[in-house]
Amino acid sequence: MGLKKKAAILVAGAGIAGCAAAQELQSHGLDYLLLEKNVEPGGLTRSINIGEAHFDYSGHFMHLDHCASPAAIPYANQSDEDWQLINRKSTVYVNGALIPAPFQYNLYYLPKAIREQCIESFHKRPKIERCQSFKEYLLSGFGQAICDYFLFPYNEKLMACSLDDLSVDSVKRFFPLPERQKIENGYAQEGANLKTGYNRSFWYPKTQGIGLLSKGLSKGLKALQTCCPIEKVDLAQECAFTPLGKIRYEKMLTSLPLKEFCAVSSDLSLHTLASCLKHTRVFCLNVLVRGPAPKSFGDTHWIYIPDKGIPFYRLGVYSHISAKMNPPGHTTLYLEAAFSDNATPPAMDDLIKEIFFSLERLGWAKRANCRVICANWIDCAYVYFDHDRQGTVNKILDILHTYNVYPIGRYGLWDYISMEDTILSSIETAKKVTGMCSNDDKME
Ligand SMILES: Cc1cc2nc3c(=O)[nH]c(=O)nc-3n(C[C@H](O)[C@H](O)[C@H](O)COP(=O)(O)OP(=O)(O)OC[C@H]3O[C@@H](n4cnc5c(N)ncnc54)[C@H](O)[C@@H]3O)c2cc1C
């Protein structure tokens, strides 16, 4: 069957946002077409399954705030039997040792001199009336030493930019100010806060990795076309161009990164606006290691690494998350390194060498025992909440709505949202668009 020439609603990108939106449209019997550039749907939430080894494209853990369990996620076709609810065990690598995360609530585990500096400067933290940047917000909330040992270097590594460039108003919703009592308890007493903290537990499939979620969300979709990148969109004429042909639409839901969508659109004002949108690129290295994880890891699920001499900002241990993620006698790891979109990224081979050099130096894995399973770039990973983001995104969305184009998903909306929020908000947008459709827009 050839590609349809016309669809009442074109859905761009079959990650979890596009699949969830398409499911909602399909449930109303609407005439839609879902286009995906890759060979399979799932976007960032796919998994690589090689024999008994399972990897995500990068570790993806499901924190549910609205749905009671995976089975309650609309259109996800999940059974709770296939998932486990896991208590998070994450650590921070500081001063040559691992301490429990969150750093600020577990000061007890630091060497005495550092612990004293942290609590003292927390008590003497500067009062800043109107913080101008994320950096000032952190300093006034946590004090100098907690910032210097962890918050500044870690967030600078993760965002690959200066924290002066990030706007406080948009960032603080992900980063609430600390509770004084918890900092003090965590300073005075071992284990005081081990059972508290943001996102205490998460859901994860017992086998196969997070791809189980995207497989469920794409199940039963009748109008999904893979291997079909959208190369150009004529907004005024309401048509999209792909290597498989031109498609006319009346409304479009797009989960393409907003910057990328504007760049392929025909409206030059969108090109100019989108050039202000900035983001990180993340390099993700998935490695199968012969032998157990180092003893120092304990049973940690992932480690935050603020040290700028180490190229990766996070190391995750899949095999500690689910025993069925790896063949017996092996450990499965992922390592993430971030770069700003305006810097030329290093060559992949050099980066891999650098990562293995660090792993050996730290005594965490020997190169000879490691097999690279997948090394991939996530081209748009974290969008920058810089001082211009909100205004720019609002202007772009206003223009796109006049063309009947409705962005969805974490990157379509140029936001920082979880998988659950991505799915639920995409369904909401699809519902709104459904309300704008008539009987003529139903599938024949
Ligand atoms: C490193 C990292 C770790 C994360 N960890 C977590 C986590 O632990 N928990 C959590 O809840 N969330 C996590 N997230 C966020 C999560 O990945 C997103 O919320 C979710 O994947 C967004 O789904 P989406 O469908 O909006 O985007 P995507 O998954 O990016 O889907 C977009 C789709 O559009 C397709 N596409 C792109 N361009 C075109 C084109 N021109 N034509 C056709 N198709 C196109 C892509 O191939 C892709 O399939 C993480 C994100 C990153 C980067």
The ligand as a MOL file (V3000), in Angstrom:
LIG
                    3D

  0  0  0     0  0            999 V3000
M  V30 BEGIN CTAB
M  V30 COUNTS 53 58 0 0 0
M  V30 BEGIN ATOM
M  V30 1 C 18.9530 11.3860 28.5900 0
M  V30 2 C 17.4720 11.3990 28.8760 0
M  V30 3 C 16.9770 10.6610 29.9490 0
M  V30 4 C 15.6050 10.6760 30.2270 0
M  V30 5 N 15.1550 9.9640 31.2910 0
M  V30 6 C 13.8410 9.9890 31.6020 0
M  V30 7 C 13.3490 9.2470 32.7080 0
M  V30 8 O 14.0970 8.5540 33.4020 0
M  V30 9 N 12.0140 9.3250 33.0010 0
M  V30 10 C 11.1440 10.0930 32.2600 0
M  V30 11 O 9.9380 10.1250 32.5620 0
M  V30 12 N 11.5960 10.7840 31.1830 0
M  V30 13 C 12.9030 10.7500 30.8440 0
M  V30 14 N 13.3390 11.4510 29.7550 0
M  V30 15 C 12.3610 12.2060 28.9600 0
M  V30 16 C 11.6790 11.3170 27.9190 0
M  V30 17 O 12.6500 10.8150 27.0290 0
M  V30 18 C 10.6710 12.1510 27.1290 0
M  V30 19 O 9.6980 12.6960 27.9780 0
M  V30 20 C 9.9490 11.3570 26.0400 0
M  V30 21 O 10.7700 10.4490 25.3730 0
M  V30 22 C 9.4100 12.3320 25.0220 0
M  V30 23 O 8.7380 11.6240 24.0100 0
M  V30 24 P 8.3590 12.3710 22.6600 0
M  V30 25 O 7.4930 11.4760 21.9040 0
M  V30 26 O 7.8670 13.7450 23.0040 0
M  V30 27 O 9.7750 12.6020 21.9340 0
M  V30 28 P 10.7130 11.5560 21.1540 0
M  V30 29 O 10.8740 10.3160 21.9180 0
M  V30 30 O 11.9540 12.3350 20.8280 0
M  V30 31 O 9.8950 11.2460 19.8320 0
M  V30 32 C 9.9240 12.0890 18.7100 0
M  V30 33 C 9.8020 11.1940 17.4810 0
M  V30 34 O 9.8140 12.0350 16.3070 0
M  V30 35 C 10.6070 11.3920 15.3130 0
M  V30 36 N 11.0740 12.4160 14.3660 0
M  V30 37 C 11.9980 13.3810 14.5780 0
M  V30 38 N 12.1610 14.1190 13.4570 0
M  V30 39 C 11.3020 13.6240 12.5350 0
M  V30 40 C 10.9730 13.9620 11.1800 0
M  V30 41 N 11.5770 14.9890 10.5620 0
M  V30 42 N 10.0230 13.2410 10.5380 0
M  V30 43 C 9.3840 12.1870 11.1500 0
M  V30 44 N 9.6790 11.8090 12.4190 0
M  V30 45 C 10.5990 12.5250 13.1030 0
M  V30 46 C 11.7330 10.7540 16.1160 0
M  V30 47 O 12.3830 9.7300 15.3820 0
M  V30 48 C 10.9700 10.2370 17.3380 0
M  V30 49 O 10.4990 8.9250 17.1220 0
M  V30 50 C 14.7090 11.4610 29.4420 0
M  V30 51 C 15.2200 12.1750 28.3530 0
M  V30 52 C 16.5650 12.1540 28.0780 0
M  V30 53 C 17.0940 12.9480 26.9270 0
M  V30 END ATOM
M  V30 BEGIN BOND
M  V30 1 1 1 2
M  V30 2 1 2 3
M  V30 3 2 2 52
M  V30 4 2 3 4
M  V30 5 1 4 5
M  V30 6 1 4 50
M  V30 7 2 5 6
M  V30 8 1 6 7
M  V30 9 1 6 13
M  V30 10 2 7 8
M  V30 11 1 7 9
M  V30 12 1 9 10
M  V30 13 2 10 11
M  V30 14 1 10 12
M  V30 15 2 12 13
M  V30 16 1 13 14
M  V30 17 1 14 15
M  V30 18 1 14 50
M  V30 19 1 15 16
M  V30 20 1 16 17
M  V30 21 1 16 18
M  V30 22 1 18 19
M  V30 23 1 18 20
M  V30 24 1 20 21
M  V30 25 1 20 22
M  V30 26 1 22 23
M  V30 27 1 23 24
M  V30 28 2 24 25
M  V30 29 1 24 26
M  V30 30 1 24 27
M  V30 31 1 27 28
M  V30 32 2 28 29
M  V30 33 1 28 30
M  V30 34 1 28 31
M  V30 35 1 31 32
M  V30 36 1 32 33
M  V30 37 1 33 34
M  V30 38 1 33 48
M  V30 39 1 34 35
M  V30 40 1 35 36
M  V30 41 1 35 46
M  V30 42 1 36 37
M  V30 43 1 36 45
M  V30 44 2 37 38
M  V30 45 1 38 39
M  V30 46 1 39 40
M  V30 47 2 39 45
M  V30 48 1 40 41
M  V30 49 2 40 42
M  V30 50 1 42 43
M  V30 51 2 43 44
M  V30 52 1 44 45
M  V30 53 1 46 47
M  V30 54 1 46 48
M  V30 55 1 48 49
M  V30 56 2 50 51
M  V30 57 1 51 52
M  V30 58 1 52 53
M  V30 END BOND
M  V30 END CTAB
M  END
